[in-house]
Amino acid sequence: MSNDRPLVRQNYPAILVAAIVCFLFEATWYSFFLKNWLSALGRPMQWLESPEVNLGLQCAVAILSETLIAMAISSVTQRSGPQTLIRGMKVGALASIAFVLPTFAVGYVFEARSFTLFAIDVGFWLVGMTIMGAIVGAWKKK
């Protein structure tokens, strides 16, 4: 019994860099949209300094989540054909459109959240996952 599937060789430095770059992009994205994001959440600026906001935990969860997503994008990129920057970007964008967008859409419509919040959150993941795909697609393991 032969296994015709290509071997996935995770490139952990590329995955870690992709996760960190996505995290830094996330910080930039939400800083740029901060007033709109807080308004859509119905929160004042002071909320960010309140005890209910645990920045350390938030950053740890973000980095861990983005690392797992980068690993998945890397796996699908390698299994779907030649590992290239463009293929990685396509995989990241498609995964965002196919999984993140509909998942958020269902949650947001039932929670009666605003379209502004939806656009900010889904927009981040579309661009962030495309960036991660570019990094893991272009950075081939030696």
N, C-alpha and C positions, 0 to 999 in steps of 0.2 A: 504494500500500500504506500503510494508516494504522496508526499505533501507538496503540492504545487504552489502553496502560498509563499510569498517572499518572507525571508527572515527579518524580523524587526530587531534592529540594534539601537537601543535607546542611547542617545547622546546626552548624558546627564549635564555636562557643562552647558550645552545649547539650551536644554530644557530650563535649567536654572536661570540662565541669562534671559531667556524669553519671559519667564515668570517675573523676574525683577523689572525688565523693561515694561512689561504690561502693568505692573504695580505702579511704576513711576508715571506711566501714561495715565493710569487711573487717578493718581493724585492731581495731575495737571488737568485732566478732563473735569473732575468734580470741583476743582478750584475755579476753573473757568465758568462753570455753570452753577456755582455755589448758591447764589441768591435765588435763581430759578428753582434749583433742586430743593432748597429749604422751604421756599414758598409752596412748591408742589406737595411737600411732605406736611405742610402746615406747622412748621417748626420755626422758632426764632433763632437768630444767630447764637444766643446765649446757651441754647440747648447743646451745642457742640462742646461747651465747657462744663456741662453738668455731670454729676456722678454716674448717671445712667449710660454715658458714652465712655467706653473703655477702648481707647485708641490702640493700646498694645494688643488686645485681643482682636480688634478689628483688622489690624495690619497682619497679624499672624494667620488669621483665617483667610484673608485675601491672598497672601503669598502661597499658602498651602493649596488653596483652591486653584489658583492660577498655575501652579506647578502641575497639578493633576490634569488640568485642561491642556497644558502644553504637551504633557506625555501622551494624551489621547490624540491630539492633533498630529504629533510626530508619528504615532503608530499608524493612523489612517493614511497619512501622507506616504509613508513607506509602502504600505500594503496596496495602495491604489495606483502605483506606477513609479516612474523614476522620481527620485527625491530631488525636487528643485524648489527654488524660491517661489515661482508662480504656482506650482502644485500646492505647496504649503499654504500660500495665501488663499487659494481657492478652497482648500479643506477648512481652514479657519473661518472664512466667510460663510461657507455653506453650513458648517456646524452651527454657527451663530444664527443664521436665518432659519435653519431647520429645527433647532432645539431650543435656543434661548428665546427667540422672538415669540414662538407660539406658547411656550411655558409662561413667559411673563405676561403675554396677552390674556391668557386664561385667568391667571392670578389677579391681574390688574382690573379686568372687567368685573370679576366677582367681588373684588374689594372696593370697587367704584373709585379707583385711583385716576388721577388726571392723565391726559394724553401727554402733557409736558413731562411728567415724571417718567412715563413709559419711554418717550423718545430719548430722554437723557440716559436712562439706564440701558436700554437696548442699543442705543447708539454707541455707548462705551464698549459693550461686548462685541459688537460688530467690528469696530475698529481694533479693539484690543486683541481679539482672537485672530484677526487678519495679520496683525503685527507678529503675534506669537507664531503663526503659521509661516510667515516669511523667514523668521529666525531659524526655526527647526527645519524648515525645508531647505534653506540655503546652506546651513552649517552641517556638512556631511561628516560623519564619524570616520576617522582614519583607521 
